[in-house]
Amino acid sequence: MENGNTPRLVFINYNYVVGAASTFLSTVLTFPIYKTIFRQQLHTLSIRAATSQLRREGVRFLYRGLAPPLISKTVQGTVLFGTQGTFQSLLSGVCKTGTTQRTVSGILTGVFEAVLLVPFERVQNILQDGRNNARFPSATSVIQEFKSYKKRNCLSFGFYRGFSIILIRNALGNALYFSLKDPLRDLLTTEKTPRWAPSFGSGALNGALISLMIYPIGVLVSNMQAMVGERLPSIRKVSHGLWTQRGGRITLLYRGASLIVVRSCITWGVTTAIHDALSTKKHSFKNIQTPD
C-alpha cells in the first residue's frame, strides 16, 4: 500500500514544481505583451499607439506592475493542475464520464482560483493604468489605499472589485481548457510528430481559442478594476457603457485580441506540453514502483 501511494505523491509534487517554474518564466517573457494588450483594452488604442505610449513612459515603467501577476501566475501554475486533479479524483465516484469529471473539476478549480487570485489582479490592473502612475507609485500604496476603506466598501472598492465577473471568466475558461485538452492532443497526434508536439499544439490552440472566446469578459474586468475610489455600477451598466464607448463595434471591443493569441499560445503550449510529459513519467514510475 505504501509503495502504491508513492508514485501519486511524487507526481503531484512534480506538477507543483513544473507548474510554478513554467508560469514564472512565461509571465516574465510575455509581460510586455500583456501590458500592451491592457492599454489597448483600457484606451481603445491600436498596437502601434499602445506600444508608443509605453515607449514614451520609458523602460523603467515597462515592468511596472509585474510583481502581482508574477506572484498570482506562479501560484496559479502551482495549484492549477494539482487542484483540478484533486477535484477530478473526488468526482470520479459521482460523475460517470471522464469528460464530465474534467468539466466540473475545471469549474471548481476556476472558483478556487478566483477566490485566491482576484486581489493580485486588482492591484495589477491599477498599477498598469498610466493614469494611476502619480497617485499609486507602488503596490504598497494601493494596499494602503484599500486599508483606509470602511468594511462595507471592501468588496466594491477594494481587493475583490469585479469578483463575480472574474468568477464566471475563470470557471468558464478552466472548464473549456480541461474538457478540450486531451481530445485536441489526440487529434493532433500522428506517428511522425515528436512526442511533445501534440501536447504543445493542443495547449496553444486551446489557449488561443478560449482567450478569444472570453476576451470581452477580460475587457470588462480591466475597465472595472482600473478604477479606484469610485462605486462600482452593476455589471449591466458597466457592459452597456463599455459597448457605447466602443461605438457598438465588435472590432473595437476585440482590440488587443491579436496579441493575446500570441501570449496564450506560448503560455498554454509550454504548460500543457510539460504537464503531459510528466503524466507519462508518472505512469512509468508507477509501473516500476508497484509491487508484483
C-alpha positions in Angstrom: 0.0 0.0 0.0 2.8 2.4 0.9 4.6 1.7 -2.4 1.4 2.1 -4.3 0.9 5.6 -2.9 4.4 6.9 -3.6 4.2 7.4 -7.4 1.0 9.5 -6.9 2.7 11.8 -4.3 5.8 12.2 -6.5 3.6 13.1 -9.5 1.7 15.7 -7.5 5.0 17.3 -6.4 6.2 17.3 -10.0 3.0 19.1 -11.1 3.5 21.8 -8.4 7.2 22.4 -9.2 6.9 22.4 -13.0 3.7 24.4 -13.0 5.4 27.1 -10.8 8.5 27.2 -13.0 6.8 27.3 -16.4 4.3 30.0 -15.4 7.0 32.1 -13.7 9.2 32.2 -16.8 6.3 32.7 -19.3 4.9 35.6 -17.2 8.2 37.4 -17.3 8.7 36.8 -21.0 5.2 37.8 -22.1 4.5 40.7 -19.6 5.3 43.5 -22.2 2.7 41.8 -24.5 0.2 41.7 -21.7 0.7 45.3 -20.8 0.3 46.4 -24.4 -3.0 44.4 -24.5 -4.1 46.1 -21.3 -3.5 49.5 -22.7 -5.5 48.6 -25.8 -8.4 47.3 -23.7 -8.4 50.4 -21.5 -7.9 53.2 -24.1 -9.1 51.6 -27.3 -5.6 52.0 -28.9 -4.0 50.3 -31.9 -1.0 48.1 -31.3 1.3 50.9 -32.6 -0.3 53.6 -30.4 -0.2 51.3 -27.3 3.5 50.5 -27.8 4.3 54.1 -28.5 2.6 55.0 -25.2 4.7 52.5 -23.3 7.9 53.7 -25.1 7.2 57.3 -24.1 6.9 56.2 -20.4 10.4 54.6 -20.6 12.0 51.2 -19.8 11.8 51.7 -16.0 8.0 51.7 -16.3 7.8 48.8 -18.7 7.8 46.1 -16.0 5.8 48.3 -13.5 3.1 46.1 -12.1 4.9 42.9 -12.8 5.1 41.7 -9.2 1.3 41.0 -8.7 0.8 38.9 -11.9 4.2 37.2 -11.3 3.1 36.0 -7.9 -0.5 35.2 -9.0 0.5 33.3 -12.2 3.1 31.4 -10.3 0.6 30.4 -7.6 -1.9 29.7 -10.4 0.5 27.4 -12.2 1.4 25.7 -8.9 -2.2 24.8 -7.9 -4.0 24.6 -11.2 -3.3 21.0 -12.3 -3.0 19.7 -8.7 -6.3 21.2 -7.7 -8.0 20.1 -10.8 -6.7 16.6 -10.4 -7.9 16.5 -6.8 -11.4 17.6 -7.7 -11.5 15.1 -10.6 -10.5 12.3 -8.3 -13.2 13.3 -5.8 -15.8 13.4 -8.6 -14.8 10.0 -10.0 -17.5 8.3 -8.0 -20.2 10.9 -8.8 -19.7 11.7 -12.5 -20.0 8.8 -14.9 -17.8 10.1 -17.8 -14.3 11.4 -17.8 -15.4 14.5 -19.8 -18.0 15.4 -17.1 -15.3 14.9 -14.4 -12.9 17.2 -16.3 -15.5 19.9 -16.9 -16.9 20.0 -13.4 -13.4 19.9 -11.8 -12.4 22.7 -14.1 -15.3 24.8 -12.9 -14.4 24.2 -9.3 -10.8 25.0 -10.0 -11.8 28.3 -11.5 -13.8 29.2 -8.4 -10.8 28.4 -6.2 -8.5 30.5 -8.4 -10.9 33.4 -8.3 -11.1 33.5 -4.5 -7.3 33.2 -4.3 -6.1 35.5 -7.1 -8.6 38.3 -7.5 -6.7 40.6 -5.1 -3.5 40.2 -7.2 -5.3 41.0 -10.4 -6.9 44.1 -8.9 -3.6 45.6 -7.8 -2.0 44.7 -11.1 -4.7 46.4 -13.2 -4.4 49.6 -11.1 -0.6 49.7 -11.5 -0.7 49.1 -15.2 -3.0 52.1 -15.9 -0.8 55.1 -16.7 -3.4 57.4 -15.2 -2.5 56.0 -11.8 1.3 56.4 -12.0 1.4 59.5 -9.8 -1.2 58.5 -7.3 -0.1 54.9 -6.8 3.7 54.6 -7.4 3.8 51.1 -5.9 1.7 48.1 -4.9 2.2 49.1 -1.3 0.5 52.4 -2.0 -2.5 50.6 -3.5 -2.8 48.3 -0.4 -2.6 51.3 1.9 -5.5 52.9 0.0 -7.6 49.8 0.4 -6.9 49.6 4.1 -8.4 53.1 4.5 -11.8 51.9 3.2 -14.6 51.1 5.6 -15.6 47.4 5.9 -18.8 47.9 3.9 -16.8 49.2 1.0 -14.1 46.5 0.9 -15.7 44.4 -1.8 -17.0 47.1 -4.2 -14.0 49.4 -3.7 -11.1 47.2 -2.6 -9.4 43.9 -3.5 -12.5 42.0 -4.7 -13.9 44.6 -7.0 -15.5 42.7 -10.0 -15.3 39.4 -8.3 -18.5 37.9 -9.8 -17.4 38.5 -13.4 -14.0 37.1 -12.7 -15.5 34.1 -11.2 -17.5 33.5 -14.4 -14.4 34.0 -16.6 -12.2 31.7 -14.6 -14.8 28.9 -14.2 -15.7 29.0 -17.9 -12.0 29.2 -19.1 -10.9 26.3 -17.0 -13.9 24.1 -17.8 -13.2 24.6 -21.5 -9.5 24.0 -21.2 -9.7 20.7 -19.3 -12.5 19.5 -21.5 -10.7 20.1 -24.8 -7.1 19.5 -23.8 -7.0 15.7 -24.3 -9.3 15.5 -27.4 -7.2 18.2 -29.2 -4.0 16.4 -28.3 -5.3 13.1 -29.6 -6.5 14.8 -32.8 -3.0 16.2 -33.4 -1.1 13.0 -32.7 0.4 11.2 -35.6 3.3 8.6 -35.9 5.7 11.2 -37.3 5.2 14.0 -34.8 7.6 14.4 -31.8 6.1 13.2 -28.5 5.8 16.8 -27.2 4.3 18.4 -30.3 0.7 17.3 -30.0 0.6 18.5 -26.4 2.1 21.8 -27.3 -0.3 22.2 -30.2 -3.2 21.3 -28.0 -2.3 23.8 -25.3 -1.5 26.6 -27.9 -4.7 26.0 -29.9 -6.8 25.6 -26.7 -5.4 28.7 -25.1 -5.9 30.8 -28.2 -9.5 29.7 -28.8 -10.6 30.1 -25.2 -8.8 33.5 -24.9 -10.6 34.8 -27.9 -13.9 33.4 -26.6 -13.7 35.1 -23.2 -11.8 38.2 -24.4 -14.8 40.6 -24.0 -15.1 39.5 -20.4 -11.4 40.4 -19.9 -12.0 43.9 -21.4 -14.9 44.3 -18.9 -12.7 43.2 -16.0 -9.9 45.6 -17.0 -12.2 48.6 -17.1 -13.9 47.6 -13.8 -10.7 47.1 -11.9 -8.6 50.0 -13.1 -11.0 52.5 -11.3 -10.1 53.5 -7.8 -12.3 55.1 -5.2 -15.5 55.0 -7.3 -18.6 53.0 -6.5 -18.9 50.2 -9.0 -22.1 50.2 -11.0 -23.9 47.0 -11.9 -22.3 44.7 -14.4 -25.1 45.5 -16.8 -24.4 49.2 -16.6 -20.7 48.8 -17.0 -21.2 46.5 -20.0 -23.6 49.0 -21.6 -21.2 51.8 -21.0 -18.3 49.9 -22.5 -20.3 48.9 -25.6 -21.3 52.6 -26.1 -17.7 53.7 -25.6 -16.6 51.2 -28.3 -19.2 52.7 -30.7 -21.1 49.4 -30.7 -18.4 47.8 -32.8 -17.1 44.3 -32.3 -13.8 45.1 -33.8 -13.1 47.8 -31.2 -14.3 45.5 -28.4 -11.7 42.9 -29.6 -8.9 45.4 -29.9 -5.8 43.7 -28.4 -7.1 40.2 -29.2 -4.3 39.5 -31.8 -1.6 39.9 -29.2 -3.4 37.8 -26.6 -3.4 34.9 -29.1 0.4 35.0 -29.2 0.7 35.2 -25.4 -1.8 32.4 -24.9 -0.1 30.1 -27.5 3.3 30.5 -25.7 2.0 30.2 -22.2 -0.5 27.3 -22.6 1.5 25.5 -25.2 4.5 25.1 -22.9 2.5 24.4 -19.8 0.4 21.7 -21.5 3.5 20.0 -23.0 5.3 19.9 -19.6 2.2 18.6 -17.9 1.6 15.8 -20.4 5.3 14.8 -20.3 5.2 14.5 -16.5 2.0 12.5 -16.8 3.8 10.0 -19.0 6.7 9.8 -16.4 4.1 9.3 -13.7 2.7 6.2 -15.3 6.2 4.8 -16.0 7.3 5.5 -12.4 4.1 3.8 -11.1 4.8 0.7 -13.1 8.3 0.5 -11.6 7.2 1.1 -8.0 4.1 -1.1 -7.9 4.9 -4.5 -6.3 4.0 -7.7 -8.1 
